[in-house]
Amino acid sequence: MGLIASDRAKLRQHFLSILTDAAKHRRERETIVEDASNESAPGWLVFERKTMHGAVNVWRAEHHLPPVDISAIARVERQASGHVDYAVKFSLYCAEIAEGVSEPPV
């Protein structure tokens, strides 16, 4: 069960707005920290993944869906990484996870 294209676009835009707001604080988080899988990563990346994880799970809870693990968000963030439209792709992939179109990794 997925959203129609216009609703998915609105959801992607919602997540893009959240990600854009989080990205405004990158300079505050330039140190290297451990992420959820105990790997080293820039603090801003860990913060943005956590922010998107929270946003996805809020949306899922509002739609009576179970929460997803942060590893699902990390997976789609890595898929978006390196693309010129990184933020758009990451937001879209988060929208797909939120609505259940993209299955989180087992």
Beta strands, then each sheet from edge to edge (+ up, - down):
strand 1: 32-34
strand 2: 40-42
sheet 1: 1+ 2-
end
